[in-house]
Protein backbone atom coordinates (compact mmCIF):
# COMPACT_ATOMS: atom_id res chain seq x y z
CA UNK A 1 0.00 0.00 0.00
CA UNK A 2 2.80 2.39 0.91
CA UNK A 3 4.57 1.75 -2.37
CA UNK A 4 1.56 3.07 -4.30
CA UNK A 5 0.63 5.89 -1.91
CA UNK A 6 -2.47 4.25 -0.47
CA UNK A 7 -3.15 5.25 3.10
CA UNK A 8 -6.29 3.16 3.62
CA UNK A 9 -8.04 0.21 2.01
CA UNK A 10 -11.46 -1.40 2.14
CA UNK A 11 -11.34 -5.19 2.62
CA UNK A 12 -14.01 -7.86 2.44
CA UNK A 13 -14.22 -11.52 1.58
CA UNK A 14 -15.97 -13.30 -1.24
CA UNK A 15 -19.68 -13.65 -0.48
CA UNK A 16 -20.03 -16.88 -2.50
CA UNK A 17 -18.03 -20.06 -2.92
CA UNK A 18 -18.21 -22.63 -5.67
CA UNK A 19 -19.53 -26.03 -4.64
CA UNK A 20 -17.11 -28.85 -5.42
CA UNK A 21 -19.48 -31.62 -6.48
CA UNK A 22 -18.72 -35.20 -5.42
CA UNK A 23 -18.53 -36.40 -9.05
CA UNK A 24 -15.97 -33.75 -10.11
CA UNK A 25 -12.38 -35.03 -9.84
CA UNK A 26 -10.88 -31.52 -9.96
CA UNK A 27 -11.65 -28.64 -7.64
CA UNK A 28 -13.15 -25.70 -9.52
CA UNK A 29 -10.96 -22.62 -9.37
CA UNK A 30 -13.40 -20.13 -10.87
CA UNK A 31 -17.14 -19.72 -10.47
CA UNK A 32 -17.80 -20.27 -14.18
CA UNK A 33 -15.59 -23.38 -14.45
CA UNK A 34 -18.61 -25.68 -14.48
CA UNK A 35 -22.33 -25.69 -13.82
CA UNK A 36 -22.09 -26.65 -10.13
CA UNK A 37 -23.93 -24.35 -7.78
CA UNK A 38 -22.40 -21.54 -5.77
CA UNK A 39 -23.46 -20.96 -2.19
CA UNK A 40 -23.36 -17.99 0.14
CA UNK A 41 -20.41 -18.31 2.51
CA UNK A 42 -20.81 -16.73 5.95
CA UNK A 43 -17.34 -17.90 7.09
CA UNK A 44 -15.82 -15.31 4.77
CA UNK A 45 -16.49 -12.59 7.38
CA UNK A 46 -14.75 -14.62 10.09
CA UNK A 47 -11.77 -15.13 7.78
CA UNK A 48 -11.51 -11.37 7.28
CA UNK A 49 -11.54 -10.83 11.05
CA UNK A 50 -8.86 -13.50 11.54
CA UNK A 51 -6.67 -11.92 8.85
CA UNK A 52 -6.99 -8.50 10.49
CA UNK A 53 -5.90 -9.97 13.83
CA UNK A 54 -2.53 -10.74 12.24
CA UNK A 55 -1.97 -7.07 11.41
CA UNK A 56 -0.33 -4.87 14.06
CA UNK A 57 -2.48 -2.32 15.91
CA UNK A 58 -1.56 0.92 14.10
CA UNK A 59 -1.47 -0.80 10.71
CA UNK A 60 -4.87 -2.43 11.35
CA UNK A 61 -6.45 1.04 11.47
CA UNK A 62 -5.57 1.51 7.81
CA UNK A 63 -8.13 -1.13 6.83
CA UNK A 64 -11.90 -0.72 6.69
CA UNK A 65 -13.37 -4.24 6.84
CA UNK A 66 -16.85 -4.80 5.43
CA UNK A 67 -19.34 -7.61 6.07
CA UNK A 68 -20.49 -9.49 2.97
CA UNK A 69 -20.93 -13.19 3.86
CA UNK A 70 -24.69 -13.37 3.90
CA UNK A 71 -27.48 -14.41 1.59
CA UNK A 72 -29.39 -11.28 0.58
CA UNK A 73 -32.41 -13.36 -0.47
CA UNK A 74 -32.75 -14.80 3.04
CA UNK A 75 -34.51 -12.74 5.70
CA UNK A 76 -32.00 -14.21 8.18
CA UNK A 77 -29.29 -12.21 6.38
CA UNK A 78 -30.09 -9.23 8.57
CA UNK A 79 -29.46 -11.34 11.67
CA UNK A 80 -26.06 -12.38 10.31
CA UNK A 81 -25.06 -8.75 9.79
CA UNK A 82 -26.28 -7.84 13.29
CA UNK A 83 -24.35 -10.74 14.85
CA UNK A 84 -21.17 -9.78 13.02
CA UNK A 85 -21.52 -6.18 14.19
CA UNK A 86 -21.96 -7.42 17.77
CA UNK A 87 -18.96 -9.76 17.72
CA UNK A 88 -16.43 -7.08 16.77
CA UNK A 89 -16.21 -3.31 16.66
CA UNK A 90 -13.84 -3.29 13.68
CA UNK A 91 -16.56 -3.52 11.04
CA UNK A 92 -17.11 -0.35 9.03
CA UNK A 93 -20.19 -1.39 7.08
CA UNK A 94 -21.58 -3.84 4.57
CA UNK A 95 -19.55 -4.61 1.46
CA UNK A 96 -20.39 -6.38 -1.76
CA UNK A 97 -23.95 -7.69 -1.88
CA UNK A 98 -24.53 -10.05 -4.80
CA UNK A 99 -28.14 -10.04 -5.88
CA UNK A 100 -27.75 -10.24 -9.63
CA UNK A 101 -24.45 -10.85 -11.33
CA UNK A 102 -24.29 -12.19 -14.90
CA UNK A 103 -24.25 -16.00 -14.96
CA UNK A 104 -23.57 -16.20 -11.23
CA UNK A 105 -27.26 -15.52 -10.55
CA UNK A 106 -28.13 -18.77 -12.33
CA UNK A 107 -25.54 -20.71 -10.35
CA UNK A 108 -27.08 -19.91 -6.96
CA UNK A 109 -29.95 -22.02 -5.73
CA UNK A 110 -31.85 -19.00 -4.52
CA UNK A 111 -34.83 -16.81 -5.30
CA UNK A 112 -34.74 -15.00 -8.59
CA UNK A 113 -35.11 -11.30 -7.89
CA UNK A 114 -37.66 -9.29 -9.75
CA UNK A 115 -40.12 -12.17 -9.73
CA UNK A 116 -43.75 -11.09 -9.66
CA UNK A 117 -45.78 -12.88 -7.02
CA UNK A 118 -49.55 -12.79 -7.25
CA UNK A 119 -51.82 -13.53 -4.32
Secondary structure, DSSP 8 states (H G I E B T S, - for coil): -GGGT---EEE---SEEE---TT-SS---STTSSS--EEE-THHHHHHHHHHHTS-HHHHTTEEEEE--S-TTSTTHHHHHHHHHHH-S---EE----S--TTHHHHB-S--TT-----
